[in-house]
Amino acid sequence: MRRTLILTGASRGIGRALALELAQAGYDLVLNARSEGPLKEVAEEVRTLGARVEAVAGSAGQAPVAEELVKKAEALGGFYGYIHNAGVLHPGPFLYEIAEGLFLEVLEANLIAGYQLARFAYPLLRKKGEGVVVYVGSGAAESNLPGIGAYAVAKAAEEHLARQLAAEVPEVPCFIYRPGVVETEMQRQAREAQGSAAPVLHQVFRGYKVEGRLLSPKEAAKALVRLLPRARQFHGKIASWRDV
């Protein structure tokens, strides 16, 4: 029986690469992103690979969107879990300078969306007694680098959310995947950041590119897809592309 996964942040970067790799690996998908146009384009690419796919535009941090994602996954059949990949960075200002609306947007995309997905998915997954849940984390969760404070706070909380779910529902494998330093829109935003912490961010993130340290989204996605069959091994833990 085919398995269906929900994937957030699917319109670009690691998310788009994940959608294509998951489809090639035989999964059906319910894709989510805030940008409807790019999301539809990815959904069409996935269909050409033979996978069944649904697309739901909007923030998964909003309960109606998260609920619709789970309902569509159930309707496709074989609902098996979700990969929460969506995220927002808003780099540049010191933490105390960032506008309230931007801070809350970062929390919604990274943390609240992860909670909303769990709200609607876990009752079903627990009843099935199987599946896989992945939260795409970041080394920023353990960093105090100036200029990405809101993101670091959100990622630290999101990673703890994953560990909490793993402790409470041991029958459903749940782990954190840190993809490494990947060439994404977030990297570009950090390289071009404006604000009090911009000089620090420019030094760090431009350095990654100059030094050739950036993985491609496809490399990061391939690694995660290869880890999914071993999800139980990483239950409640952090996995990375190096674990393949």
C-alpha positions, 0 to 999 in steps of 0.5 A, spaced: 500 500 500 502 506 498 503 511 503 501 519 504 506 524 507 504 531 508 510 536 507 510 543 509 514 549 505 514 545 499 514 550 494 522 552 493 528 550 496 529 543 500 521 543 500 521 542 493 527 538 492 523 533 498 517 533 494 520 530 488 525 525 492 519 523 496 515 522 489 520 518 486 521 514 492 513 512 492 510 516 496 503 520 495 503 527 498 499 533 500 503 539 499 503 546 503 506 552 502 504 560 503 505 561 496 500 558 491 503 559 484 509 556 486 506 550 490 501 548 484 508 548 480 511 543 484 505 539 485 505 538 477 512 536 477 510 531 482 504 528 478 509 527 472 513 522 477 507 518 478 505 520 485 498 522 487 498 529 490 494 534 493 496 542 494 493 546 500 496 553 500 496 557 506 500 557 513 500 551 517 500 555 523 493 556 522 488 551 525 484 550 518 490 549 514 493 544 518 486 540 519 485 541 511 492 538 510 490 532 514 484 531 512 486 531 504 492 526 507 487 521 510 482 522 503 488 520 499 489 514 503 495 511 507 496 517 511 503 515 514 505 522 517 508 529 516 515 532 514 514 540 517 519 543 513 516 550 512 520 556 516 521 563 516 528 567 518 527 575 518 534 576 519 538 582 520 535 586 527 538 584 534 532 580 537 530 586 541 529 590 535 525 585 531 518 588 530 513 584 533 509 582 527 515 579 524 517 575 530 510 572 531 511 570 523 517 566 525 514 563 531 508 561 527 512 558 521 517 554 525 513 552 531 506 554 531 505 550 525 509 544 528 504 544 533 498 545 529 500 539 525 501 535 531 494 537 533 490 534 527 495 528 525 497 525 532 490 522 534 490 518 527 497 516 527 497 514 534 491 510 532 494 507 526 500 505 531 505 507 525 508 512 521 513 517 521 514 525 523 520 529 521 521 536 524 526 540 520 531 543 525 537 547 525 543 548 528 541 555 530 537 552 535 543 551 539 546 558 537 546 565 539 548 568 533 546 575 532 541 577 527 537 570 527 535 570 534 527 570 532 529 564 528 534 561 533 528 561 539 523 558 534 527 552 532 529 551 539 522 550 541 520 546 535 526 541 536 523 540 543 516 540 541 519 534 536 522 531 542 516 532 547 512 528 541 517 522 541 516 521 549 509 522 549 507 517 543 513 512 542 509 508 537 510 513 532 517 515 530 519 522 530 525 525 529 529 532 528 533 532 521 538 538 521 540 538 513 546 542 514 548 548 511 544 548 504 544 553 499 536 556 500 533 562 500 534 563 507 541 563 506 541 569 500 537 573 505 542 572 511 547 574 506 544 580 504 541 582 511 540 589 513 540 591 520 544 592 526 547 585 526 548 585 518 555 585 519 556 579 523 551 575 518 555 577 512 561 575 515 558 568 516 553 566 511 557 569 505 563 565 508 559 559 507 558 561 500 566 563 498 568 557 502 564 552 498 561 549 504 553 549 501 550 543 500 544 543 494 537 542 496 537 536 492 543 533 497 539 535 503 533 532 501 536 525 498 539 524 505 532 525 509 528 520 504 534 515 505 533 516 513 526 515 513 526 507 513 530 508 519 526 513 523 525 508 529 533 509 530 533 516 530 526 517 535 526 523 539 533 524 536 537 529 531 539 526 525 543 529 519 545 528 512 551 525 515 547 519 518 546 517 511 
